[in-house]
Amino acid sequence: MAILPETPRGLWDDFAPIFTRPTFRRFLTLLGSAILTVGRRTVADLPRTAGSLAAGASSSYRRVFSKARWSPLRLACALAWRVVALLPADAEIVLAGDDTVFPQPGRRVSGEARHRDPVRSSHAFTAWRSGHNWVVLAILARFPFAARPWALHVLVALSRDPADDRRAKRRHRTPVQQAIGCRG
């Protein structure tokens, strides 16, 4: 039994091919719980919010993010195309992208690297900051009830250090390449 009711479940059908069937069920449970949870939304807290609707061991929900084989980029692309499909046909589609460095204290933090901090840097001086560099892409949508456009976030991705990618034998993608990864 899923935590999302039947009516909105059709909204999520575009995302089913991205996951295996068991992972998709757990993803929907986590999604519904994230909407209902008040306060911190950790993966450990979300199954508690779902209660008896969260079938299986709580560790299986953590594995959705740590072990399951699915592509966050494919999920972001599907979400972006879903949002665009909901906009009026004559609406101008405006994208906003940003990358932000968040400090992560600790001796061994996965994905931590030294990044250029655009807020503290200038043309003459480059400020470096150690931490996670998160890339965010949003679709700016105008609604009749709002004076300003709303930013509907469709992608949040960790920008990795080129040296870490070389060591892990991954293709390095710059923050801009990550933000424009949803084409076609």
C-alpha positions in Angstrom: 0.0 0.0 0.0 1.5 3.4 -1.0 1.2 6.5 1.1 0.0 8.7 -1.8 -3.7 8.5 -2.7 -4.9 7.3 -6.1 -5.6 10.7 -7.7 -2.1 12.2 -7.4 -0.4 8.9 -8.0 -1.0 9.4 -11.8 1.3 12.4 -11.5 4.2 10.1 -10.6 3.8 7.5 -13.3 6.4 9.3 -15.4 9.0 8.4 -12.8 8.3 4.7 -12.5 10.7 3.7 -15.4 13.6 5.3 -13.6 13.4 2.9 -10.6 13.0 -0.8 -10.1 9.5 -1.7 -8.8 10.5 -2.2 -5.1 12.6 1.0 -5.2 9.8 3.0 -6.8 7.4 1.9 -4.0 9.9 2.9 -1.3 10.5 6.2 -3.2 6.8 7.0 -3.2 6.6 6.2 0.5 9.5 8.5 1.2 8.0 11.2 -1.0 4.6 11.1 0.7 6.3 11.1 4.1 8.4 14.1 3.2 5.3 16.0 2.4 3.6 15.0 5.7 6.6 15.3 8.0 6.9 18.3 10.2 10.4 19.3 11.2 13.5 17.6 10.1 13.1 15.3 7.1 15.8 12.7 7.4 15.5 9.4 5.8 15.4 7.8 9.2 12.4 10.0 10.2 10.3 9.5 7.1 9.4 5.9 7.6 8.3 6.8 11.1 5.9 9.3 9.7 4.5 6.7 7.3 4.0 4.3 10.1 2.4 1.0 9.1 2.3 2.2 5.4 6.1 1.9 5.3 6.4 -1.8 4.5 9.7 -3.5 5.2 12.7 -2.7 7.3 13.7 1.0 7.8 17.2 0.2 6.4 15.6 -0.6 3.0 14.5 3.0 2.8 18.0 4.3 3.4 19.2 2.0 0.7 17.1 3.9 -1.8 19.7 6.6 -1.7 22.8 4.6 -0.9 22.6 1.4 -2.8 19.8 1.4 -5.3 20.6 1.8 -9.0 18.7 4.8 -10.3 19.8 8.1 -11.8 19.1 11.3 -10.0 19.7 13.1 -13.3 17.0 11.0 -15.0 14.7 11.8 -12.2 15.4 15.5 -12.4 14.9 15.5 -16.2 11.6 13.7 -15.9 10.5 16.2 -13.2 11.6 19.1 -15.4 9.6 17.8 -18.4 6.6 17.2 -16.2 6.7 20.8 -14.9 7.1 22.2 -18.4 4.1 20.1 -19.6 1.9 21.6 -16.9 2.8 25.2 -17.9 0.5 27.0 -20.5 1.6 26.3 -24.1 2.4 29.9 -24.8 4.3 30.4 -21.5 7.9 31.5 -21.6 10.1 28.9 -20.0 12.8 30.6 -17.9 15.5 28.6 -16.1 17.5 29.7 -13.1 20.7 28.0 -12.1 23.0 28.4 -9.1 25.8 26.7 -7.4 26.4 27.2 -3.7 29.2 26.0 -1.4 28.1 24.7 2.0 30.8 24.1 4.5 30.9 20.5 5.9 32.9 20.2 9.1 34.5 16.9 9.9 37.7 15.0 9.2 36.3 12.7 6.5 33.3 14.0 4.7 32.3 12.2 1.4 32.3 14.6 -1.6 33.9 17.5 0.2 36.4 19.5 -1.8 37.8 23.0 -2.2 35.6 25.2 -4.4 35.7 28.7 -5.6 33.3 30.8 -3.5 31.5 33.2 -6.0 30.0 35.3 -3.2 33.4 36.1 -1.6 35.4 36.2 -4.8 36.0 39.1 -7.1 37.8 39.6 -10.5 41.0 40.4 -8.6 40.7 37.9 -5.7 39.6 34.3 -5.6 38.2 33.0 -2.3 38.2 29.3 -1.8 35.9 27.4 0.5 36.0 23.8 1.6 32.7 21.9 1.6 30.0 20.6 -0.7 29.2 22.5 -3.9 25.5 22.0 -4.7 24.2 22.8 -8.2 20.5 23.9 -8.3 18.3 24.3 -11.4 14.8 25.8 -11.2 12.1 26.6 -13.6 10.6 30.0 -13.0 6.9 29.9 -13.3 4.4 32.7 -13.1 1.1 32.2 -11.4 -1.9 34.5 -11.5 -2.0 34.8 -7.7 1.6 35.8 -7.3 3.3 39.1 -8.2 6.7 37.4 -8.8 7.7 34.1 -10.4 8.1 31.0 -8.3 11.2 28.9 -8.6 10.2 25.3 -9.0 13.4 23.3 -8.2 13.9 20.4 -10.5 17.6 19.5 -10.0 19.9 19.5 -7.0 23.2 17.8 -7.6 26.6 17.6 -5.9 29.4 19.1 -8.0 32.4 16.9 -7.5 36.1 17.9 -7.5 37.8 16.9 -10.8 40.5 15.0 -8.9 37.9 12.9 -7.1 36.3 12.1 -10.4 39.6 11.0 -11.9 40.3 8.8 -8.8 36.8 7.2 -9.1 37.2 6.9 -12.9 34.1 9.0 -13.4 33.6 11.6 -16.2 33.9 15.0 -14.6 31.0 17.4 -15.2 31.2 21.1 -14.3 28.3 22.8 -12.5 27.1 24.2 -15.8 27.2 20.8 -17.5 25.2 19.4 -14.6 22.6 22.1 -14.9 22.1 21.6 -18.6 22.1 17.8 -18.5 18.4 17.5 -19.2 18.0 17.7 -23.0 15.7 16.0 -25.5 
